[in-house]
Amino acid sequence: MMRSLLLRFVRAVLMLLLVLSTACTSSLDSPKAVSIPSPHATLSESMKASELFPIIDSIAQQVLVNMHKHAWNAGAMTHGVATGGLYINWKMDDPSVTNAVRAGTDGNPQHNHDPQVELLYLTALVEYDVLHPQERSFAGDIQRATGLVLNDFRSYNLPKGWIYFYLLRDGLTLQNADLVSEAHAVASNFYVRWYDAELGFVYNRNHTPGDYSTDHTIDCGAALIDAGLRWHQLDWVNAGERTLDHTIAFALDPTSHLFYNNMIVGSDGQDKAQNYQAKPSTQGEAVDELLTAYSLTHRQLYLDTVTLVLQSLFVSSGLWDAGQGGFFFALDMQKGNLLRGYKETRSQSLVLVGLNHYNQLMSAIKSQQGMARQQYVVQEQQLINVLTDKFYQRHYHGFFYRVTPDFRVFVSAVGQGIGTEDYFTTEAMGSALDGLQQTELLMFTHKSGES
């Protein structure tokens, strides 16, 4: 049973890691019938699953118990209607102090919740459930989170491509046709609402001038390719490839080889940087989805771009703290300044996901072609260590949004935050668990395949 459940989940989760995969065959009228090609994923021999499983298992279980006890906010509201949801944050040592955030439209911060975070939470629960099929500790949480996510994304229409992949992954794993249908609707919106056929890419067309977050647009490009192949929409595939080609051409700094965070759309198709910062989180997401696109299209441009970004991210940019570990906040590519004020949890976890994907792909290429390719297995191990040892708050079982460079509680300046940031955030907890548990699933799959 364990092997069967893992295979079902890994086939969904590793659609991002497929090597030389073929298009999926499915029907729009029958989302449950989506077929998933078998993954050809292996993990580097230098990673020792037997050493890491207890650490990741323990942290995941402790964090999910903490969220079970303290994250649910029955008073959360959506468009003025009480729907329930997750608190944005709560004080580490006093969970009764919640939602230390700016108030929403109704003036009451206790009504705030974030649908994207609730999707991350569902994913973390599903990953844990697959890794521990006999436990069933969080079955009720999965049921509640599934209903919440279905309600959250029923009419979702923003150009954020990662939403598609997470809805699809969870839907396929849970065999929930409604989640898969929502994933399809999200991808359709990318094409119908946000893709500009004249300029040839996805961006936020509600703004004047148009703009986009680079990672979100890259995610949308990869999502359109995957959804187009999965549901036989070749126009979507073409739109996805054009989106990626355009974004690489204009949003990748030619000197630093890192992606700008935000871009302004030029009426002539010549985009300009809106924000010259390069955040590790942006690079991690870009790496992950460019590898997805490479696996589906075999276009060398996408793999070559990933290679440049990773080299800069870990070696030449200075973003990785070689002394204490972890990524600094950002690099200002216009001024050449490294912004060392703090380290974000999500930056570590999103790069970890991208590295998992890259190392799997390189291992498969090496085994298939007999070629030596650079892998970042040491850096992958370092990221796991820094998340589990430095970012994780062991006594209270959670993750902060950010910490100081030496991993202490960050204190924001007056007027620029909440002061002492000893608050667990549901975003950081969901993101960290996703990165760590994806690592564990890949390691288990490789170990199982060798047994």
N, C-alpha and C positions, 0 to 999 in steps of 0.2 A: 504493500500500500504506500509506504514512504516513497519508494522509487517512482511509483506511478504519479503521485501528487507532485513530486519535484519535477518530473518531466513535463507535466502539464503546465506548471508555473514557469519553468525555465524556457519552455518554448515560447511563452508569451513575453517574458522579460527579456529574453535574448534575441528578440526580433531586431534589437538595436545592435546586436553583435554578429549577425549572420554574415558568413563569408561565402562569396560566390553564390548567393541565394537566388532562387527563382521567384517570379511573381506569385503571390498568393491567389488562389482561386476561391471565389465566394460569390454570393448573390446579395444584392441590396435588399431583396425581399426576405432574406433569411440570415440575419446577422449571426445567429448561432452556428451557421454552417461554415463560418470562416475557417479555412484550413491554414495551418502554420507549418512552414518547412522545418525539418529537423535542423537544430543548430549544429555547427561544426566548431564548438568552442572548447578550448583547453586553457588551463591555467599554468603559468610558469612554475617549474619545478622548485624554484627557490622560495615559493610561498608555502608555508607549512600549515595546512588546514587544522591539524590536530592541536596546534598551539593557539590559533586564533578563534576557533569556534567557542570555547568557553567564555572568552572576553566579550565577543559580540553578542552571544546568546544572553549573557547576564545583563549587559547594558540594555539590550532591546527589551527584555522582560521587565526590568526595573522601570524603564522610561514609560512603557505602555501601562504598567500598573499605576504609575504616577498620573498619567493622563486619564486613565479610567476614573481615578479618584477626584481629579481636580480640573480637568480640561473642559468638561461639558457645561455649557451655559444655556439653561432652559429659556432664559430671557432674551437670547439673541434674536434680532429682528431682520427681516429681509423686505425692503420696500414697504416698511410700516406694518408688516405682518409677523407675528411671533412664530418663528420656524425652529428655534433652537439652533445651536451651533457650538463652535469651540471658542473659548476665551482667546483673545489675542495673546495675553500673557498673564502671569500671576507671580506674586512675590515668592521667591524661593523658600524662605523660612516662615511665611505666613500666607498660605494659599487663599485665605479669605480676601486678600487685597488683589483685585483683578483689574484687567484692562486699563493699565496705566498708559493710555494713548489719548490722542486728540479725539474729541467727541465727533460722532457722525452727524448726519443732517438733522437728526432730531434733538441734538444737544446732549444726549446721554451716552457716554462711552461704554456703559455696560450692555448696550444693545449691539455693539460692534462685533462682527465676525468676518472671516475672510474665506470665501469658498475655495480659493486655491490651496490654502492651508488644510482645509478639510479633505481635499483630494489627496494631498500628501499623507495625511493621517490614515486614510483608507488604505493607501498603498503600503504603508508601514505595517498595518494590521494584517493585510493579505500576505505580505512577505513572511511575517512571523508565523502565521497560521500554516503556511506551506512548509516551513522549516520544522514545525512542531505539530504535525497532524494529529497526534494522539492527545495533545494537551487540551485543545479547544477552550482555553481560558478566556479568549476574547471573542467568542462567537457572537455574543450579544452586541459587543461594540462594533463588530463588522456589519451586523444587520442594521444597526442604527446609523453608522457612517455611510453605508450604501444608500439608504433612503435619503440621507442628507445630501449626498453628492448628486444623486439623481435629481433632486429638487433644485440644487444650486446651478446645475449645468443644463437644465431643460431648455433654456432659451439663451444660452451663453453665446456671445458674439463679439469676441475681441481677438486681435491677431497675436495670440500666444500659442505657439505650436506645441509646446510641451504638454499642454492640456490634452491634446489629441492622444498622444502616446500613453499617458497615464490612464485616461479613461479606457482606452483600448486594452491595455495590459490588464487592468483590473477586471474589465468585462470578460475577457477571454479566460482568465484564471478562475473567476467565480462562475463562469458559464452564465453570465447575466446578459441577456440579449438587449436589455434597455441601455446598459452602459455602452455596449458596442454601438448601438444606434446613435447614442449621443456623440460618440467619437466620430461617427460618419458625418453627423450634422455639423460638428465643429469644423471638420475638414472641408465640407462643402462651403461653409461660410468663409473660410480662408480664400477660396477661389472666387465665390460670387461677390462677396462684400469687400474684400481687402486686397485682392490682386488687381493691379493696374496692367492691363494687357498692352497698352501703348508703351509704358515705361518698362514693363517686363519684370515686375517684382511686387512682393507683398509689403505694405506699409500701412500706417494709420492714416486713412484717407479722411477721417473726421476733422483733422487738424489742418490749419492753413498757416504756413505751408505744411505739407505732409511731413511726417517724421516717423522714426522707428527706433526701437531698441534693437541693437544688432543681434543679440542672442535670440530674441523672440522671432525676428524675421528669418534667421537661419533655421530655427525650429520649425517655422511654418513651411519653409522650402522642403525640408526633409519630410514633414508630415504630408505634404501634397504628393510627394513622390511615392511614399509608402501607401497612402490611401488610394492614389490613382492606380497603382499596380494591383492593390488588393481588391478594388471594386471596378477595375477595368475602365478607368476614366483617364484616357491618354492625355487629354488637355490638362488635367491636374498634374500629371507627371512632367509635362513640358513646362508648366508654370512653376513647378517646384525647382526644376533645374535652372530656369532663367532667374529665379529669385536667388538661388545660391550663387550663381555666376556673378550677378550684379553686386551682391553684398560683398563677396570676396574682392571684387574689383575696386570698390569704393570705401568699404568700412574697415579694411585691413591696412594698418599703417605700414607703408613700404619700408620704413627704417627699423621700427621696433618689432615688426612681424607679430603684432598683437591687434586685436579688434578694438575699435573705439566702442564706447558704451552706447552712445546715441548719435543719430544722424538726422540731418535735415535734407529732405528730398528736393533736388533741383528740378525746375520745370523742364530743363533740357536733359534731364537724366544724370546730371553731374552732381552727385550728392556731396554735402560738406559735413564735417564733424560738428556736432552740437556740443559734445562733451569729450574732451581729449583724454579722459581717464581710461585706463585699461584695468578692469577689475578681474581678479582670478575667476570669479563666478561666471563672468561673461565668456572667458576663454574656455572654461570647463564645459559649459553648455554647448558652445560652438564646436568644440572637439567631438563631443558625443554625437551630435546630430550630423556633422559632416562625415563621420565614420558610418553612420546609418546610411547616408546617401551614397557613400562609396560602395558599401556592401550591396546596395540595390542596383547601382548603375555602373559600377566598376570604372568610374571616371577618375583618372589619376590626379586631376586638379584638386579634388577634395582631400585625398590622402596626402598629397604634397603640402597643402595648406596646413593640415593638422601637424605634420612634422615640423614645419616652421614655427607654429604657435607653441608647441610643447618645448622646443629647444629654447625659445625666448622665455617662456614662462618659468622654467626651472633653472636656466643657465645664465642668460645674458641680461635679463630685465632687472634682477635683484628682488623680484617680488617674493621669492621663497627665502625665508629666514634661515640661512645656513647654520646659524648659531643655536637658535632655540627651537626651530621648526615652525611650520605653519606659514601661511601666506599673509603678507601685509595687505592693507586695505586696497591700495591701487597704485598705479604708476601714471603720473601726468606726462603724457607723451609729447605735449607741446613744450613744456618747460624742462622736461627731463628729471623731474623731482619724484622721488619715491615717497608715497604717503604712508608713513609708518605708525600713525596714531593708534590704530587698533587692528584686530584681526577678526573677520566675520566667520561664524560657524559655517554658513552655507557656502562660502568660497571653498572651504576645505572639502566639503561633501560633494559639491558639484564637480570639482576637479577629480576627486576620487572616482566618481562614476565614469568620467571621460577616460581616465587612465585604465580602469578596468576594461573598458571597451577597446582601447588602443592595444593593450598588452595581449588581450585575447586575439585580436585580429592579427597582430604581428606573429604570435605563436602559430596561428593557423597557416599564415602565408609561409612561414619558415618551414613548417612540416610538409606543406604541399609542394613547395618549389625548391626546398633545400637551400634557401638563401638566409643569410644572417641579417637580421634587421634589428635596429636599435629598439630596446624595450626599456621601460621605466619601472621595472619591478622594485627596485630599491626605493624609488620615490613613492610608489604605491604603498609599500610597507610603512614608510615614514608618515604618510598621511593617515593611515589606519592608527598608528601609534599616537599621533598628535591628537586625533579625535577622541580616542578611547582613554588617553592618559592625561591630556592637558585641557581639552575643552570640556570634557564630561565632568560634571559636579557630582562626585561619588556619594556624598553624605545625603543629598536631597534628590538625586537621580534625575538630572535634566541637563539642558543646554541653554546657555544664554544666546541672544542674538549676536553679541560681540564681546570680546575681552581685550585687555591691554596686551601690548606686544609680549609681555612676560606672563600672560595668562591669569591676571588678576581681574577682579570686578572692575569694569569700566565705569567711569564717572563722567557724564556728559556736562558740557559747559552750560551755564545758566542761559535759559532761553533756547537751547539747542537739543533738548532731550528731556528725560525724566529724572536726571540727576544720577543717583547711584543705581546702576542698571543690574541689580541682583534679582532680575525677573526672568523666569523661564518663559520662552516664547514657543508657541505651538509650531511656528514655522521652522525654527531651528531644530526642534525635536524631531519633526517629521522628516526634514531634509537629512539630518545626521543618520537617522535610522535607515532611511532609504539607501544612502551611500554605503553604510556598513553592511546591511543585510544583502544588498546586491553582491557585494564582495563575497560574503559567506555562501550565497547560493552558487556563484560561479566556482568557488573552491570545492564545494560539496559535489557539484556536477562532475568536475574533473576527477576528483577522488573516486567517485562512484564508477566513472567510466573506466578507470584503471583496475578496479577490483574484479 
